[in-house]
């Protein structure tokens, strides 16, 4: 699946486009966009090309972000500017980062392409386009298409948000086994556009082209809006005259195994379901809906049971139950009655499920030839019983003993997904995140469908040990109908040109075995269509699969084993030029005029304070679309949305002493954390008292700077040197990488490097006040100078957001109406209210109208608010 998003930033203006999708803005014309895909034996090489020209009379700085699914590895990125090509180079992550920062510090155009994690990869590149210059961006990535439900699928997100003169998708497929079916469809395809999709296939070759004209892209005859907005999907399958297919090229082989027409194995399935309080509402409703649909699909020779865990563990039955019509009816009644209660005894639920499954096998209650599976769903973290995740993993692995796979489904963002993934991988399964959305029930049912039809178990593919090295995974617990097992390896003798493979697996009726023989000459005969083939594809497929599986092993590894796996992955990634979680690609282009622009943006000591105060005034009065991000008071957050001439606000309710991550930008190295304080009550209830920010920590790890701000003093640590000021001082300080202005007993303005600026307001109360104490407020300026990877309670809103307000109606307070807010594809109940902005008037503040999001910003912030708790200010 090739799902790509691009984002473009032009001098503070923020544009969005999906899939090689720059937009025309500020004189930049994007005149061509094309993706060219070549698929050879399931392995796809995709080249995305985008061409632009600067029609303006000044240079423009543009940043591109690309997001890819975990199945894809970027292998190249280049920029061609005025006929000169600047290629990217794959390097170890830290080395690439240093080169990137060095280029940026010199005022050079620089792009950093890197993976942000195993589950999603985020790739970023920037370039300055001079007046009248042309630029071509070319991105190459590779992936192995997976087979599910009997078809290979390539998925492309199409969303240009504009009319593009030369827009084209071109996909060529070559399969030596022969192609049996080929489909191409798009969610945006109208009857008129249906004929624009050109699809042909015969024998081994398939081709799909989609090239709409400007008029065909329009939503109406004279409209400037584009119809191209949705999903473009290609599906195909191959001929299977034998259970498997073996291909040998240049000392490497790939073995595809997908037998058909086998009887299905009966299955024994345990559903372990989290019913803690956090699952209440929509989540438990969708879980019930999915389980009811799953019960409709369970076969009459299957066995099943439900384990529910909140604070306590509840079972539907004390043992596995056969799926008779009567038992299924009883199970439906049980599922309809599932409700939430208590905390999260994940350990207890897991161990009970394993105990029941183990007992069924020991007592021979289930058929010998049957496939056993545990599916566990949770939305939180263990907090009752054994809650240490390492201990839980140890106990679960010991109890399962490799006998059956464990599949962990993490509902939403409050889960410890790393823990779920490690525990699943250690037990021959996998983890999957279920996204909290309107289709969550379909996501749950879809996962069950993937594993609901086991055809073989304990599948072993045997290759001659003395002939093969570098073999990928060749042992599989289950083979599911409609899927495919892929094994690759290299010959010890590169001149060897033949191979014999034995495959064994347990079927529903007996042990099945297959033997396959192949030589390089047979493969060569099948591969005569050279225009469809990139020559080293089997070697690259082997490297791709090896890296993917080593990264999987590395996830659960520790100590020396993890170090060895890391070294192996890094070596292969560098050799084959794959951008993986351990490598980055950096591309730089020197431009003299960049230095001019950098100098023009610098602020002298005399200019700093007036500039900042002017920005504050603009932000408050909304005279210009300056985006403001604030946290102040108890602690309340205000997110100004200038294009709406409105604001969103929310509170975070945590206890004194907790530290919250407010801003975290891994690219610029800037972090801002805040520590909460409470009222002076000696024994007050932590759940009811007010909390404020009493201490702020602002750091830039690349400048080795740390600034600690309390209501009493400001401390600057630059390396080993420390400087301290009090709020009674009036200070203007400028040193390398730091500008600090203290306005006596009012506020301070802080800038680090060429990044964002922060205003910290001091709130002073009467020293003898019986309850309240001094506290701080934080306001962010020039947030566009932080990168798109910025996150945190505030930082996540530095990216553009949009919302719609519907159904305004009276609320519990006659002065504060309620409404429905549509944001991030969610419906939230919000209340109209006011929050105080203290920047112009630190004593009394100014009332800012906003839509208040309840329950600690639930549904608005990413994940849950407790995800943002950190251990200390730095």
Rosetta blueprint (number, residue, H / E / L):
1 X L
2 X L
3 X L
4 X L
5 X E
6 X E
7 X E
8 X E
9 X E
10 X E
11 X L
12 X L
13 X E
14 X E
15 X E
16 X E
17 X E
18 X E
19 X L
20 X L
21 X L
22 X L
23 X L
24 X L
25 X E
26 X L
27 X L
28 X E
29 X E
30 X E
31 X E
32 X E
33 X E
34 X E
35 X E
36 X E
37 X E
38 X E
39 X E
40 X E
41 X L
42 X L
43 X E
44 X E
45 X E
46 X E
47 X E
48 X E
49 X E
50 X E
51 X E
52 X E
53 X E
54 X E
55 X L
56 X L
57 X L
58 X L
59 X L
60 X E
61 X E
62 X E
63 X E
64 X E
65 X E
66 X E
67 X E
68 X E
69 X E
70 X L
71 X L
72 X E
73 X E
74 X E
75 X E
76 X E
77 X E
78 X E
79 X E
80 X E
81 X E
82 X L
83 X L
84 X E
85 X E
86 X E
87 X E
88 X L
89 X E
90 X E
91 X E
92 X E
93 X H
94 X H
95 X H
96 X H
97 X H
98 X H
99 X H
100 X H
101 X H
102 X H
103 X H
104 X H
105 X H
106 X L
107 X L
108 X L
109 X E
110 X E
111 X E
112 X E
113 X E
114 X E
115 X L
116 X L
117 X L
118 X L
119 X L
120 X E
121 X E
122 X E
123 X E
124 X E
125 X E
126 X E
127 X E
128 X E
129 X E
130 X L
131 X L
132 X L
133 X L
134 X E
135 X E
136 X E
137 X E
138 X E
139 X E
140 X E
141 X E
142 X E
143 X E
144 X E
145 X L
146 X L
147 X E
148 X E
149 X L
150 X L
151 X E
152 X E
153 X E
154 X E
155 X E
156 X E
157 X E
158 X E
159 X E
160 X L
161 X L
162 X L
163 X L
164 X L
165 X L
166 X E
167 X E
168 X E
169 X E
170 X E
171 X E
172 X E
173 X E
174 X E
175 X L
176 X L
177 X L
178 X L
179 X E
180 X E
181 X E
182 X E
183 X E
184 X E
185 X E
186 X E
187 X L
188 X L
189 X L
190 X L
191 X H
192 X H
193 X H
194 X H
195 X L
196 X L
197 X E
198 X E
199 X E
200 X E
201 X E
202 X E
203 X L
204 X L
205 X E
206 X E
207 X E
208 X E
209 X E
210 X E
211 X L
212 X L
213 X L
214 X H
215 X H
216 X H
217 X H
218 X E
219 X L
220 X L
221 X L
222 X L
223 X L
224 X L
225 X L
226 X E
227 X L
228 X L
229 X E
230 X E
231 X E
232 X E
233 X E
234 X E
235 X E
236 X E
237 X E
238 X E
239 X L
240 X L
241 X L
242 X L
243 X L
244 X E
245 X E
246 X E
247 X E
248 X E
249 X E
250 X L
251 X L
252 X E
253 X E
254 X E
255 X E
256 X E
257 X E
258 X L
259 X L
260 X L
261 X L
262 X L
263 X L
264 X L
265 X L
266 X E
267 X E
268 X E
269 X E
270 X E
271 X E
272 X E
273 X E
274 X E
275 X L
276 X L
277 X H
278 X H
279 X H
280 X L
281 X L
282 X H
283 X H
284 X H
285 X H
286 X H
287 X H
288 X H
289 X H
290 X H
291 X H
292 X H
293 X H
294 X H
295 X H
296 X H
297 X H
298 X L
299 X L
300 X L
301 X L
302 X L
303 X E
304 X E
305 X E
306 X E
307 X E
308 X E
309 X E
310 X L
311 X L
312 X L
313 X E
314 X E
315 X E
316 X L
317 X L
318 X L
319 X L
320 X L
321 X E
322 X E
323 X L
324 X L
325 X H
326 X H
327 X H
328 X H
329 X H
330 X H
331 X H
332 X H
333 X H
334 X H
335 X H
336 X H
337 X L
338 X L
339 X L
340 X L
341 X L
342 X L
343 X L
344 X L
345 X L
346 X H
347 X H
348 X H
349 X H
350 X H
351 X H
352 X H
353 X H
354 X H
355 X H
356 X H
357 X H
358 X H
359 X H
360 X H
361 X H
362 X H
363 X L
364 X L
365 X L
366 X L
367 X L
368 X L
369 X L
370 X E
371 X E
372 X E
373 X E
374 X E
375 X E
376 X E
377 X E
378 X E
379 X L
380 X L
381 X L
382 X L
383 X L
384 X L
385 X L
386 X L
387 X L
388 X L
389 X H
390 X H
391 X H
392 X H
393 X H
394 X H
395 X H
396 X H
397 X H
398 X H
399 X H
400 X H
401 X L
402 X L
403 X L
404 X L
405 X E
406 X E
407 X E
408 X E
409 X E
410 X E
411 X E
412 X L
413 X L
414 X L
415 X L
416 X L
417 X H
418 X H
419 X H
420 X H
421 X H
422 X H
423 X H
424 X H
425 X H
426 X H
427 X L
428 X L
429 X L
430 X L
431 X E
432 X E
433 X E
434 X E
435 X L
436 X L
437 X L
438 X L
439 X L
440 X H
441 X H
442 X H
443 X H
444 X H
445 X H
446 X H
447 X H
448 X H
449 X H
450 X H
451 X H
452 X L
453 X L
454 X E
455 X E
456 X E
457 X E
458 X E
459 X E
460 X E
461 X E
462 X E
463 X E
464 X L
465 X L
466 X L
467 X L
468 X E
469 X E
470 X L
471 X L
472 X L
473 X L
474 X L
475 X E
476 X E
477 X E
478 X E
479 X E
480 X E
481 X L
482 X L
483 X L
484 X L
485 X E
486 X E
487 X E
488 X E
489 X E
490 X E
491 X E
492 X L
493 X L
494 X L
495 X L
496 X L
497 X L
498 X E
499 X E
500 X E
501 X E
502 X E
503 X E
504 X E
505 X E
506 X E
507 X L
508 X L
509 X L
510 X L
511 X E
512 X E
513 X E
514 X E
515 X E
516 X E
517 X E
518 X E
519 X E
520 X H
521 X H
522 X H
523 X H
524 X H
525 X H
526 X H
527 X L
528 X L
529 X L
530 X H
531 X H
532 X H
533 X L
534 X L
535 X L
536 X L
537 X H
538 X H
539 X H
540 X H
541 X H
542 X H
543 X H
544 X H
545 X H
546 X H
547 X H
548 X H
549 X H
550 X H
551 X H
552 X H
553 X H
554 X H
555 X H
556 X H
557 X L
558 X L
559 X H
560 X H
561 X H
562 X H
563 X H
564 X H
565 X H
566 X H
567 X H
568 X H
569 X H
570 X H
571 X H
572 X H
573 X H
574 X H
575 X H
576 X H
577 X L
578 X L
579 X L
580 X L
581 X L
582 X L
583 X E
584 X E
585 X E
586 X E
587 X E
588 X E
589 X E
590 X L
591 X L
592 X H
593 X H
594 X H
595 X H
596 X H
597 X H
598 X H
599 X H
600 X H
601 X L
602 X L
603 X L
604 X L
605 X H
606 X H
607 X H
608 X H
609 X H
610 X H
611 X H
612 X H
613 X H
614 X H
615 X H
616 X H
617 X H
618 X H
619 X H
620 X H
621 X H
622 X L
623 X L
624 X L
625 X L
626 X L
627 X L
628 X L
629 X E
630 X E
631 X E
632 X E
633 X L
634 X L
635 X L
636 X E
637 X E
638 X E
639 X E
640 X E
641 X E
642 X H
643 X H
644 X H
645 X L
646 X E
647 X E
648 X E
649 X E
650 X E
651 X E
652 X L
653 X L
654 X L
655 X L
656 X L
657 X L
658 X L
659 X E
660 X E
661 X E
662 X E
663 X E
664 X E
665 X L
666 X L
667 X L
668 X L
669 X L
670 X E
671 X E
672 X E
673 X E
674 X E
675 X E
676 X E
677 X E
678 X E
679 X L
680 X L
681 X L
682 X L
683 X L
684 X L
685 X L
686 X L
687 X L
688 X L
689 X L
690 X L
691 X E
692 X E
693 X E
694 X E
695 X E
696 X E
697 X E
698 X E
699 X E
700 X E
701 X L
702 X L
703 X L
704 X L
705 X E
706 X E
707 X E
708 X E
709 X E
710 X E
711 X L
712 X L
713 X E
714 X E
715 X E
716 X E
717 X E
718 X E
719 X L
720 X L
721 X E
722 X E
723 X E
724 X E
725 X E
726 X E
727 X L
728 X L
729 X L
730 X L
731 X E
732 X E
733 X E
734 X E
735 X E
736 X L
737 X L
738 X E
739 X E
740 X E
741 X E
742 X E
743 X E
744 X L
745 X L
746 X L
747 X E
748 X E
749 X E
750 X E
751 X E
752 X E
753 X L
754 X L
755 X L
756 X L
757 X E
758 X E
759 X E
760 X E
761 X E
762 X E
763 X E
764 X L
765 X L
766 X L
767 X L
768 X L
769 X L
770 X L
771 X L
772 X L
773 X L
774 X L
775 X E
776 X E
777 X E
778 X E
779 X E
780 X E
781 X E
782 X L
783 X H
784 X H
785 X H
786 X L
787 X L
788 X L
789 X L
790 X L
791 X E
792 X L
793 X L
794 X L
795 X H
796 X H
797 X H
798 X H
799 X L
800 X L
801 X L
802 X L
803 X L
804 X E
805 X E
806 X E
807 X E
808 X E
809 X E
810 X E
811 X E
812 X E
813 X E
814 X L
815 X L
816 X E
817 X E
818 X E
819 X E
820 X E
821 X E
822 X E
823 X E
824 X L
825 X L
826 X E
827 X E
828 X E
829 X E
830 X E
831 X E
832 X E
833 X E
834 X E
835 X E
836 X E
837 X E
838 X L
839 X L
840 X L
841 X L
842 X L
843 X L
844 X L
845 X L
846 X E
847 X E
848 X E
849 X E
850 X E
851 X E
852 X E
853 X E
854 X H
855 X H
856 X H
857 X H
858 X L
859 X L
860 X L
861 X L
862 X L
863 X L
864 X L
865 X H
866 X H
867 X H
868 X H
869 X E
870 X E
871 X L
872 X L
873 X L
874 X L
